[in-house]
Structures are given as structure tokens and as C-alpha cells.
């Protein structure tokens, strides 16, 4: 009977290695699972590379539990993309039949991000000592927010943790995709404006002064210069004389902006302005509505009670105006009323959203309707970003061309006058 070399995880999540006699690979895997082992690699002797398996067997022989590589601090953060990948991988492992502790152990060993690696190891240790997964997650509020923890808790209570983790992974993937679209829409004009300002400063502080010296040497007097050239040279001198003051003013504006954002009234004013901005306001509003619908729909679908789901949605709304509207919805639902009236009175949500919520409440399919709203508005955000970019591209190019063109024209007009003077001689 053929021999099969294997590496597997035991009941404590520790890696082990050995050899089994089996009729085939499927039989070898079945034998290992009957012995409460979960194989990670199975290779028939003589038909594959078993050197790695033998190294594992040598390293684990005579040893106890694998030492932890360190515990993570509850105040650390990880990138949303790292968390998204962890959730998707854990959901896949549990969905394929691997117990939670084994899944965490596997992911902890292969995780490349050092902070996430320590976090997963700490989670595995906590689960191994008898804590539930949701209780373990609460140790890291900076990584796993209330939405994440409550969805996992609902999944544990309902015995559908793998389903909830899949929903969480899908939620994170779509949220990340939406965020990338918004960042792309907002970053483009900022990048172009930064380049334009950089070019302006370079021209005003380096190029124009050199031309000014040439004009003085060849024309002798500034009065002989065209008015446009005089204006550009005057502006250049002002920029050179006040460059430090300009940077100081910009820094003060940024600090004041941050201070205003930190106040309740200031944040409300800023968030309200964001929703009313021309071009950008439409994108902001649609993304906020999509986030509200996706978050609330995902929570309700996962079994989180509606009042608790509304509280979590309010905290993750990302916009004070939307948060206030959700707060009113929460109060109405708490009193046994419909969500429709407070949504309508907020003047934030369009009629289509209100109608979908109304239908969802009437038919008992609120979660499904909210997820459909989220899908619709994610598509709307995609279309709005495409339209916004197509409008901004030519506009920014024209603005940049006009600014640079005026400076170039101002510098070449005296040169033409000088050349004409030389020709007359």
C-alpha cells in the first residue's frame, strides 16, 4: 500500500507531520480527518517533494506548543485592505469545514503584515482559552469596529459564522471599492491644482526674474515694457518677497480647518457644505446613501436587532447630517413607528430610497431592499465619478494652459519688441 507524507493541524491548532498508509490521496485525507487532524499538505512517497514535510516533522518532534511571536496591542491599527483580505480568507477556511481556531492559526502563520499577524495570534490564543470570537475581537476596537464585532456575535448566536464572515468580506470589498472611487474623484483636481501651483511658484521665482534682468539690460527702462509684462513681473516680485508668508498663511488655514472640524458645529457645517457642493456634492451624497443602505442592510440580514443596527450605522455613517437623520430614524423605530417619516423629513434621502424602505417594511424584506438601494447607488457613484472626471479633465487643462500661456506671452512680448528693434538697426 502506498505511503503518504503529510503536514496537518491538530486539535490545538499545532502543526504536525507524519506518514500514513492509504490507497490514495483521498483515503489519506479521510484517515487524517478521522484522527482529528486537518491536512495542509499530502504527498505520495516517491511522487513529490517531501523535504518540507520532513523538516516540519524534525522541527516539531519532541516539542510542545508553538510559542507565540508576540501579542498585539488593542490600540494598533491596520489598513482596511489587510483586514478585508483576512476576513475573506477566514470566511473561506471556515466555509470549507476548518474549525475557527485552526483557521486563525493558519492565517496567523502566513500573514505578512506584522501588526495583523500579532493580532491573529492573540485572537487564536483568546479563542483557545474559551472566549468567543466576538469577545476576542473586542480587544482590538481600532481594528474591528462595532459593525464587525456585532455581526460576528450575531453569526455565533445563529450558528452561521461562516455566512456572516462572507457577508462581512463582501461588505468590506464593496466599501473599499466605493472609497477608492471617491478618493480618485477628489484626488484628481487636488493633484492638478498642486502641480499648477508648483509651476506658478517655479515660474515666478526662477524664470521671470531671469527674464526681468534680460529686459533691464536690453531695454534699459521698465516703462518700455508692455502692461501685461509689467503685471507679471510685479506679481513675481510680490511672490518672491512674500513666499514664506504665503506658506505660513496656508499652514494657518490648514490648522484652523482641523480645529473647526474638531467642533460639533464646525463638523456639521462642513458635512452640510460637502453635500451641497457643485459637482462634488452629488458624489458625496450618493456615497453616503450607499454606505447607509449597505451597512444597515448587511447588519439586519446578519441577524443584528434593528435598533442596534441603526446605532452602528449611525456611528459609521461618515457624515454628521446623515448620522442625525439616522438618529431620528432610531427614535422613531424605538417608539414603534415607521422609518419612512423621519427619512422623508431629513431632506437628505431621495424619494426612491424612501419608497424602497417603505416597500421593505410593508413586505418584511427591509434588508433586501436596502441592499438593492446600495447596489443602485454604488452604480450611481461610479457614473457620477466618471462624469465628474470627464468634466474636470478639460477644465483643469484649460485653466493650466491659460495661466502658463499668459506668463509665456508676457515674457515673449518684450522679446518680440527687442527683435524688431534689432532689425530696424
DRENDO-391844 format. One record per residue (C-alpha): residue number from 0; chain; x, y, z. Coordinates in Angstrom, 3 decimals. Example, Ala and Ser with C-alpha at 12.3 -4.5 7.8 and 13.67 -1.06 7.14 Angstrom:
BEGIN
<site 0, "A", <12.300, -4.500, 7.800>> <site 1, "A", <13.670, -1.060, 7.140>> 
This chain:
BEGIN
<site 0, "A", <0.000, 0.000, 0.000>> <site 1, "A", <1.407, 3.447, -0.908>> <site 2, "A", <2.762, 5.718, 1.815>> <site 3, "A", <1.674, 9.356, 2.027>> <site 4, "A", <3.695, 12.038, 3.818>> <site 5, "A", <1.596, 14.825, 5.318>> <site 6, "A", <1.564, 18.035, 7.346>> <site 7, "A", <-1.602, 18.809, 9.315>> <site 8, "A", <-3.057, 20.825, 12.191>> <site 9, "A", <-4.097, 19.024, 15.376>> <site 10, "A", <-6.948, 19.882, 17.771>> <site 11, "A", <-4.839, 22.586, 19.439>> <site 12, "A", <-4.020, 24.245, 16.142>> <site 13, "A", <-0.401, 22.985, 16.218>> <site 14, "A", <1.369, 21.781, 13.076>> <site 15, "A", <2.357, 18.140, 12.916>> <site 16, "A", <3.795, 15.844, 10.258>> <site 17, "A", <3.987, 12.124, 9.594>> <site 18, "A", <3.285, 9.215, 7.246>> <site 19, "A", <0.094, 7.183, 6.628>> <site 20, "A", <-0.610, 4.101, 4.521>> <site 21, "A", <-3.555, 4.672, 2.186>> <site 22, "A", <-4.992, 3.533, -1.130>> <site 23, "A", <-4.952, 7.102, -2.469>> <site 24, "A", <-4.705, 10.754, -1.525>> <site 25, "A", <-8.439, 10.991, -0.751>> <site 26, "A", <-8.163, 7.970, 1.567>> <site 27, "A", <-5.140, 9.539, 3.316>> <site 28, "A", <-7.046, 12.789, 3.912>> <site 29, "A", <-10.069, 10.852, 5.230>> <site 30, "A", <-7.859, 8.916, 7.678>> <site 31, "A", <-6.285, 12.140, 8.963>> <site 32, "A", <-9.674, 13.795, 9.494>> <site 33, "A", <-10.962, 10.736, 11.382>> <site 34, "A", <-7.996, 11.245, 13.718>> <site 35, "A", <-8.995, 14.900, 14.260>> <site 36, "A", <-6.162, 16.140, 12.022>> <site 37, "A", <-6.691, 18.744, 9.306>> <site 38, "A", <-4.174, 18.237, 6.479>> <site 39, "A", <-2.452, 21.198, 4.842>> <site 40, "A", <-0.244, 19.091, 2.534>> <site 41, "A", <-0.373, 15.444, 1.437>> <site 42, "A", <2.303, 13.968, -0.868>> <site 43, "A", <2.676, 10.370, -2.030>> <site 44, "A", <6.139, 8.941, -1.321>> <site 45, "A", <8.312, 8.960, -4.419>> <site 46, "A", <5.934, 11.179, -6.399>> <site 47, "A", <6.607, 14.606, -4.953>> <site 48, "A", <8.908, 16.750, -2.869>> <site 49, "A", <8.630, 15.665, 0.777>> <site 50, "A", <11.649, 17.623, 2.064>> <site 51, "A", <9.486, 20.411, 3.526>> <site 52, "A", <7.269, 17.858, 5.315>> <site 53, "A", <10.321, 16.125, 6.765>> <site 54, "A", <11.672, 19.465, 8.027>> <site 55, "A", <8.346, 20.116, 9.777>> <site 56, "A", <8.458, 16.630, 11.333>> <site 57, "A", <12.017, 17.240, 12.555>> <site 58, "A", <11.231, 20.695, 13.946>> <site 59, "A", <8.060, 19.589, 15.760>> <site 60, "A", <9.365, 16.310, 17.182>> <site 61, "A", <9.835, 16.462, 20.936>> <site 62, "A", <8.422, 19.960, 21.158>> <site 63, "A", <5.302, 21.200, 22.890>> <site 64, "A", <3.141, 24.056, 21.821>> <site 65, "A", <4.450, 26.583, 19.409>> <site 66, "A", <5.499, 29.753, 21.132>> <site 67, "A", <3.593, 32.886, 20.358>> <site 68, "A", <5.514, 35.518, 18.378>> <site 69, "A", <4.018, 38.261, 20.471>> <site 70, "A", <0.677, 39.728, 21.463>> <site 71, "A", <-0.848, 42.673, 19.710>> <site 72, "A", <-1.864, 45.877, 21.426>> <site 73, "A", <-5.519, 46.910, 21.410>> <site 74, "A", <-4.590, 50.422, 20.282>> <site 75, "A", <-2.983, 49.434, 16.973>> <site 76, "A", <-4.496, 49.853, 13.523>> <site 77, "A", <-4.177, 48.029, 10.225>> <site 78, "A", <-5.006, 49.040, 6.680>> <site 79, "A", <-8.553, 48.334, 5.571>> <site 80, "A", <-7.221, 46.213, 2.701>> <site 81, "A", <-5.323, 43.942, 5.143>> <site 82, "A", <-8.464, 43.477, 7.252>> <site 83, "A", <-10.537, 42.806, 4.135>> <site 84, "A", <-8.160, 40.045, 2.975>> <site 85, "A", <-8.100, 38.470, 6.480>> <site 86, "A", <-11.915, 38.382, 6.626>> <site 87, "A", <-12.221, 36.827, 3.178>> <site 88, "A", <-9.569, 34.179, 3.903>> <site 89, "A", <-11.078, 33.285, 7.291>> <site 90, "A", <-14.543, 33.026, 5.751>> <site 91, "A", <-13.188, 30.702, 3.040>> <site 92, "A", <-11.399, 28.458, 5.549>> <site 93, "A", <-14.417, 28.136, 7.866>> <site 94, "A", <-16.760, 27.629, 4.905>> <site 95, "A", <-14.585, 24.723, 3.747>> <site 96, "A", <-15.007, 22.972, 7.127>> <site 97, "A", <-11.916, 24.099, 9.038>> <site 98, "A", <-12.664, 24.977, 12.700>> <site 99, "A", <-12.255, 28.609, 13.743>> <site 100, "A", <-9.141, 28.009, 15.860>> <site 101, "A", <-7.389, 26.120, 13.053>> <site 102, "A", <-8.335, 28.831, 10.594>> <site 103, "A", <-6.868, 31.547, 12.816>> <site 104, "A", <-3.705, 29.501, 13.336>> <site 105, "A", <-3.207, 29.011, 9.603>> <site 106, "A", <-3.785, 32.700, 8.842>> <site 107, "A", <-1.525, 33.772, 11.711>> <site 108, "A", <1.354, 31.794, 10.266>> <site 109, "A", <1.031, 33.064, 6.720>> <site 110, "A", <0.150, 36.733, 7.468>> <site 111, "A", <2.847, 39.122, 6.211>> <site 112, "A", <1.640, 42.284, 7.965>> <site 113, "A", <3.358, 42.262, 11.403>> <site 114, "A", <0.548, 44.061, 13.250>> <site 115, "A", <-2.165, 41.822, 11.786>> <site 116, "A", <-0.031, 38.739, 12.436>> <site 117, "A", <0.222, 39.538, 16.166>> <site 118, "A", <-3.478, 40.359, 16.255>> <site 119, "A", <-4.455, 36.994, 14.727>> <site 120, "A", <-2.141, 35.135, 17.119>> <site 121, "A", <-3.729, 36.932, 20.080>> <site 122, "A", <-7.207, 36.116, 18.751>> <site 123, "A", <-6.260, 32.446, 18.431>> <site 124, "A", <-4.917, 32.374, 21.992>> <site 125, "A", <-8.093, 34.036, 23.288>> <site 126, "A", <-10.363, 31.576, 21.452>> <site 127, "A", <-8.266, 28.655, 22.687>> <site 128, "A", <-8.763, 29.758, 26.320>> <site 129, "A", <-12.547, 29.622, 25.911>> <site 130, "A", <-13.546, 33.132, 24.785>> <site 131, "A", <-15.961, 33.525, 21.909>> <site 132, "A", <-14.663, 35.020, 18.683>> <site 133, "A", <-16.713, 38.205, 19.140>> <site 134, "A", <-15.370, 38.634, 22.687>> <site 135, "A", <-11.831, 38.207, 21.361>> <site 136, "A", <-12.400, 40.797, 18.657>> <site 137, "A", <-13.424, 43.386, 21.257>> <site 138, "A", <-9.791, 43.503, 22.424>> <site 139, "A", <-8.978, 45.412, 19.217>> <site 140, "A", <-11.524, 48.240, 18.785>> <site 141, "A", <-9.164, 50.110, 16.444>> <site 142, "A", <-9.124, 47.173, 14.020>> <site 143, "A", <-12.542, 45.565, 14.453>> <site 144, "A", <-15.265, 48.200, 14.775>> <site 145, "A", <-18.708, 47.704, 16.320>> <site 146, "A", <-20.176, 46.656, 12.978>> <site 147, "A", <-17.620, 43.845, 12.663>> <site 148, "A", <-17.985, 42.659, 16.273>> <site 149, "A", <-21.791, 42.717, 16.293>> <site 150, "A", <-22.087, 40.873, 13.004>> <site 151, "A", <-19.735, 38.153, 14.260>> <site 152, "A", <-21.714, 37.947, 17.508>> <site 153, "A", <-24.963, 37.555, 15.552>> <site 154, "A", <-23.333, 34.855, 13.435>> <site 155, "A", <-22.172, 32.962, 16.539>> <site 156, "A", <-25.619, 33.120, 18.134>> <site 157, "A", <-27.292, 31.921, 14.937>> <site 158, "A", <-24.675, 29.247, 14.196>> <site 159, "A", <-23.894, 30.807, 10.810>> <site 160, "A", <-20.477, 32.354, 11.445>> <site 161, "A", <-19.138, 31.363, 8.015>> <site 162, "A", <-22.136, 33.038, 6.309>> <site 163, "A", <-21.698, 36.232, 8.340>> <site 164, "A", <-17.956, 36.339, 7.626>> <site 165, "A", <-18.693, 36.018, 3.911>> <site 166, "A", <-21.139, 38.928, 4.178>> <site 167, "A", <-18.568, 40.937, 6.099>> <site 168, "A", <-15.935, 40.244, 3.459>> <site 169, "A", <-18.348, 41.254, 0.704>> <site 170, "A", <-19.289, 44.399, 2.636>> <site 171, "A", <-15.632, 45.366, 3.106>> <site 172, "A", <-14.793, 44.706, -0.544>> <site 173, "A", <-17.636, 46.877, -1.796>> <site 174, "A", <-16.904, 49.600, 0.782>> <site 175, "A", <-13.245, 49.636, -0.283>> <site 176, "A", <-14.226, 49.817, -3.941>> <site 177, "A", <-16.568, 52.732, -3.242>> <site 178, "A", <-13.907, 54.509, -1.174>> <site 179, "A", <-11.360, 54.133, -3.988>> <site 180, "A", <-13.796, 55.732, -6.425>> <site 181, "A", <-14.403, 58.710, -4.135>> <site 182, "A", <-10.685, 59.160, -3.466>> <site 183, "A", <-9.977, 59.036, -7.201>> <site 184, "A", <-12.630, 61.675, -7.889>> <site 185, "A", <-11.341, 64.001, -5.153>> <site 186, "A", <-7.625, 63.368, -5.702>> <site 187, "A", <-7.559, 64.290, -9.398>> <site 188, "A", <-8.334, 68.024, -9.072>> <site 189, "A", <-6.108, 68.279, -5.990>> <site 190, "A", <-3.166, 66.779, -7.869>> <site 191, "A", <-3.700, 69.070, -10.870>> <site 192, "A", <-4.038, 72.151, -8.649>> <site 193, "A", <-0.893, 71.225, -6.723>> <site 194, "A", <1.040, 70.853, -9.976>> <site 195, "A", <-0.349, 74.182, -11.227>> <site 196, "A", <0.676, 75.981, -8.030>> <site 197, "A", <4.124, 74.367, -8.185>> <site 198, "A", <4.591, 75.514, -11.783>> <site 199, "A", <3.429, 79.025, -10.877>> <site 200, "A", <5.887, 79.288, -7.984>> <site 201, "A", <8.741, 77.989, -10.164>> <site 202, "A", <7.974, 80.453, -12.964>> <site 203, "A", <7.533, 83.400, -10.580>> <site 204, "A", <10.665, 82.738, -8.504>> <site 205, "A", <13.101, 81.353, -11.110>> <site 206, "A", <12.140, 82.071, -14.716>> <site 207, "A", <10.538, 85.540, -14.569>> <site 208, "A", <13.420, 87.141, -12.555>> <site 209, "A", <15.917, 85.966, -15.211>> <site 210, "A", <13.818, 87.489, -17.994>> <site 211, "A", <13.411, 90.671, -15.945>> <site 212, "A", <17.195, 91.055, -15.826>> <site 213, "A", <17.441, 90.487, -19.577>> <site 214, "A", <14.785, 93.146, -20.230>> <site 215, "A", <16.556, 95.660, -17.984>> <site 216, "A", <19.876, 95.068, -19.758>> <site 217, "A", <18.413, 95.380, -23.259>> <site 218, "A", <15.598, 97.916, -22.849>> <site 219, "A", <17.082, 99.946, -20.022>> <site 220, "A", <13.796, 101.055, -18.517>> <site 221, "A", <10.745, 99.254, -17.220>> <site 222, "A", <8.412, 101.807, -18.824>> <site 223, "A", <9.243, 100.331, -22.230>> <site 224, "A", <7.674, 97.001, -21.213>> <site 225, "A", <4.089, 96.050, -22.170>> <site 226, "A", <1.485, 96.349, -19.403>> <site 227, "A", <0.982, 92.579, -19.237>> <site 228, "A", <4.713, 92.052, -18.711>> <site 229, "A", <4.788, 94.742, -16.000>> <site 230, "A", <1.951, 92.975, -14.202>> <site 231, "A", <3.664, 89.561, -14.345>> <site 232, "A", <6.988, 90.993, -13.159>> <site 233, "A", <5.229, 92.856, -10.330>> <site 234, "A", <3.434, 89.684, -9.280>> <site 235, "A", <6.741, 87.777, -9.442>> <site 236, "A", <8.399, 90.290, -7.111>> <site 237, "A", <5.464, 90.031, -4.694>> <site 238, "A", <5.679, 86.220, -4.641>> <site 239, "A", <9.441, 86.322, -4.037>> <site 240, "A", <9.053, 88.830, -1.200>> <site 241, "A", <6.155, 87.010, 0.489>> <site 242, "A", <6.879, 83.336, -0.231>> <site 243, "A", <7.420, 82.444, 3.433>> <site 244, "A", <4.324, 84.427, 4.441>> <site 245, "A", <2.265, 82.527, 1.849>> <site 246, "A", <3.346, 79.164, 3.283>> <site 247, "A", <2.623, 80.394, 6.816>> <site 248, "A", <-0.890, 81.524, 5.796>> <site 249, "A", <-1.549, 78.154, 4.130>> <site 250, "A", <-0.366, 76.326, 7.272>> <site 251, "A", <-2.585, 78.517, 9.489>> <site 252, "A", <-5.595, 77.827, 7.246>> <site 253, "A", <-4.965, 74.064, 7.480>> <site 254, "A", <-4.684, 74.227, 11.303>> <site 255, "A", <-7.864, 76.323, 11.571>> <site 256, "A", <-9.655, 73.856, 9.292>> <site 257, "A", <-8.683, 70.966, 11.564>> <site 258, "A", <-9.786, 72.909, 14.654>> <site 259, "A", <-13.159, 73.686, 13.086>> <site 260, "A", <-13.606, 70.024, 12.119>> <site 261, "A", <-12.994, 69.033, 15.740>> <site 262, "A", <-16.022, 71.024, 16.966>> <site 263, "A", <-19.604, 69.714, 16.702>> <site 264, "A", <-20.922, 72.824, 14.973>> <site 265, "A", <-17.946, 73.037, 12.648>> <site 266, "A", <-18.222, 69.400, 11.605>> <site 267, "A", <-21.945, 69.827, 10.947>> <site 268, "A", <-21.270, 72.907, 8.794>> <site 269, "A", <-18.512, 71.151, 6.823>> <site 270, "A", <-20.536, 67.983, 6.230>> <site 271, "A", <-23.570, 70.027, 5.177>> <site 272, "A", <-21.402, 72.003, 2.743>> <site 273, "A", <-19.965, 68.795, 1.292>> <site 274, "A", <-23.450, 67.624, 0.331>> <site 275, "A", <-24.230, 70.969, -1.357>> <site 276, "A", <-21.007, 71.454, -3.312>> <site 277, "A", <-21.382, 71.750, -7.090>> <site 278, "A", <-20.127, 68.642, -8.906>> <site 279, "A", <-18.616, 67.025, -5.776>> <site 280, "A", <-21.754, 67.274, -3.615>> <site 281, "A", <-23.654, 64.797, -5.758>> <site 282, "A", <-20.886, 62.209, -5.367>> <site 283, "A", <-20.726, 62.793, -1.600>> <site 284, "A", <-24.492, 62.416, -1.166>> <site 285, "A", <-24.753, 59.240, -3.233>> <site 286, "A", <-21.787, 57.619, -1.495>> <site 287, "A", <-23.261, 58.462, 1.940>> <site 288, "A", <-26.630, 56.953, 0.986>> <site 289, "A", <-24.923, 53.858, -0.406>> <site 290, "A", <-22.895, 53.424, 2.806>> <site 291, "A", <-26.031, 53.822, 4.944>> <site 292, "A", <-28.016, 51.275, 2.938>> <site 293, "A", <-25.152, 48.758, 2.657>> <site 294, "A", <-24.301, 48.913, 6.378>> <site 295, "A", <-27.866, 48.703, 7.672>> <site 296, "A", <-28.866, 46.039, 5.153>> <site 297, "A", <-25.850, 43.867, 5.961>> <site 298, "A", <-26.427, 44.145, 9.710>> <site 299, "A", <-30.141, 43.326, 9.524>> <site 300, "A", <-29.514, 40.409, 7.146>> <site 301, "A", <-26.940, 39.002, 9.585>> <site 302, "A", <-29.455, 38.973, 12.420>> <site 303, "A", <-28.439, 42.093, 14.344>> <site 304, "A", <-31.520, 43.690, 16.022>> <site 305, "A", <-32.799, 46.739, 14.123>> <site 306, "A", <-32.214, 49.276, 16.946>> <site 307, "A", <-28.673, 48.050, 17.483>> <site 308, "A", <-28.114, 48.027, 13.715>> <site 309, "A", <-29.279, 51.648, 13.460>> <site 310, "A", <-26.898, 52.667, 16.260>> <site 311, "A", <-23.955, 51.033, 14.484>> <site 312, "A", <-24.979, 52.533, 11.129>> <site 313, "A", <-25.165, 55.981, 12.704>> <site 314, "A", <-21.633, 55.645, 14.085>> <site 315, "A", <-20.208, 54.506, 10.740>> <site 316, "A", <-22.130, 56.960, 8.518>> <site 317, "A", <-19.129, 59.258, 7.992>> <site 318, "A", <-21.307, 62.380, 7.717>> <site 319, "A", <-22.924, 64.258, 10.628>> <site 320, "A", <-26.023, 65.189, 8.587>> <site 321, "A", <-26.633, 61.543, 7.684>> <site 322, "A", <-25.901, 60.500, 11.285>> <site 323, "A", <-28.517, 62.942, 12.617>> <site 324, "A", <-31.074, 61.600, 10.148>> <site 325, "A", <-30.345, 58.004, 11.248>> <site 326, "A", <-30.656, 59.091, 14.888>> <site 327, "A", <-34.196, 60.322, 14.201>> <site 328, "A", <-34.990, 57.043, 12.458>> <site 329, "A", <-33.733, 55.179, 15.532>> <site 330, "A", <-36.002, 57.210, 17.832>> <site 331, "A", <-38.999, 56.600, 15.571>> <site 332, "A", <-38.415, 52.838, 15.389>> <site 333, "A", <-37.921, 52.735, 19.152>> <site 334, "A", <-41.409, 54.236, 19.537>> <site 335, "A", <-42.837, 51.622, 17.189>> <site 336, "A", <-43.185, 53.980, 14.220>> <site 337, "A", <-42.114, 53.578, 10.596>> <site 338, "A", <-38.692, 54.551, 9.252>> <site 339, "A", <-40.252, 56.393, 6.326>> <site 340, "A", <-41.400, 59.596, 8.080>> <site 341, "A", <-38.031, 60.561, 9.664>> <site 342, "A", <-36.191, 59.644, 6.445>> <site 343, "A", <-38.522, 61.885, 4.463>> <site 344, "A", <-38.298, 64.802, 6.910>> <site 345, "A", <-34.484, 64.745, 6.891>> <site 346, "A", <-34.450, 66.099, 3.295>> <site 347, "A", <-31.292, 64.048, 2.697>> <site 348, "A", <-32.646, 60.830, 1.213>> <site 349, "A", <-34.229, 60.944, -2.270>> <site 350, "A", <-37.786, 59.671, -2.902>> <site 351, "A", <-36.551, 56.429, -4.453>> <site 352, "A", <-34.747, 55.406, -1.263>> <site 353, "A", <-37.767, 56.286, 0.896>> <site 354, "A", <-40.084, 54.306, -1.384>> <site 355, "A", <-37.800, 51.243, -1.289>> <site 356, "A", <-37.635, 51.387, 2.516>> <site 357, "A", <-41.422, 51.745, 2.681>> <site 358, "A", <-41.913, 48.697, 0.469>> <site 359, "A", <-39.329, 46.762, 2.504>> <site 360, "A", <-41.161, 47.483, 5.756>> <site 361, "A", <-44.519, 46.562, 4.271>> <site 362, "A", <-43.309, 43.259, 2.819>> <site 363, "A", <-40.902, 42.301, 5.625>> <site 364, "A", <-37.949, 42.481, 3.220>> <site 365, "A", <-36.248, 45.603, 4.525>> <site 366, "A", <-32.724, 44.149, 4.397>> <site 367, "A", <-33.113, 43.011, 0.789>> <site 368, "A", <-34.464, 46.407, -0.269>> <site 369, "A", <-31.615, 48.247, 1.484>> <site 370, "A", <-29.015, 46.095, -0.252>> <site 371, "A", <-30.693, 46.796, -3.607>> <site 372, "A", <-30.564, 50.529, -2.815>> <site 373, "A", <-26.860, 50.160, -2.015>> <site 374, "A", <-26.202, 48.403, -5.343>> <site 375, "A", <-28.093, 51.101, -7.256>> <site 376, "A", <-26.267, 53.957, -5.570>> <site 377, "A", <-22.858, 52.334, -5.934>> <site 378, "A", <-23.526, 52.280, -9.679>> <site 379, "A", <-24.681, 55.900, -9.424>> <site 380, "A", <-21.438, 56.849, -7.677>> <site 381, "A", <-19.472, 55.087, -10.409>> <site 382, "A", <-21.349, 57.024, -13.111>> <site 383, "A", <-21.023, 60.319, -11.212>> <site 384, "A", <-17.276, 59.858, -10.763>> <site 385, "A", <-16.869, 59.085, -14.463>> <site 386, "A", <-18.898, 62.176, -15.404>> <site 387, "A", <-17.051, 64.351, -12.891>> <site 388, "A", <-13.649, 63.230, -14.163>> <site 389, "A", <-14.640, 63.774, -17.798>> <site 390, "A", <-15.749, 67.328, -16.923>> <site 391, "A", <-12.758, 68.199, -14.763>> <site 392, "A", <-10.073, 66.967, -17.158>> <site 393, "A", <-10.653, 69.535, -19.934>> <site 394, "A", <-11.494, 72.254, -17.375>> <site 395, "A", <-8.234, 71.773, -15.482>> <site 396, "A", <-6.231, 71.583, -18.716>> <site 397, "A", <-7.759, 74.857, -19.938>> <site 398, "A", <-7.097, 76.628, -16.610>> <site 399, "A", <-3.494, 75.409, -16.524>> <site 400, "A", <-2.975, 76.343, -20.181>> <site 401, "A", <-4.374, 79.859, -19.651>> <site 402, "A", <-2.168, 80.525, -16.605>> <site 403, "A", <1.019, 79.285, -18.254>> <site 404, "A", <0.056, 80.883, -21.583>> <site 405, "A", <-0.391, 84.329, -20.015>> <site 406, "A", <3.041, 84.126, -18.357>> <site 407, "A", <4.722, 82.932, -21.574>> <site 408, "A", <3.003, 85.681, -23.600>> <site 409, "A", <4.067, 88.317, -21.072>> <site 410, "A", <7.681, 87.194, -21.361>> <site 411, "A", <7.769, 86.928, -25.153>> <site 412, "A", <6.129, 90.267, -25.950>> <site 413, "A", <9.232, 92.293, -24.909>> <site 414, "A", <11.452, 89.809, -26.768>> <site 415, "A", <9.486, 90.470, -29.962>> <site 416, "A", <9.911, 94.210, -29.379>> <site 417, "A", <13.665, 93.744, -28.879>> <site 418, "A", <13.976, 91.666, -32.069>> <site 419, "A", <12.026, 94.284, -34.040>> <site 420, "A", <14.394, 96.977, -32.699>> <site 421, "A", <17.421, 94.998, -33.796>> <site 422, "A", <16.004, 94.504, -37.292>> <site 423, "A", <15.446, 98.255, -37.670>> <site 424, "A", <19.111, 98.873, -36.922>> 
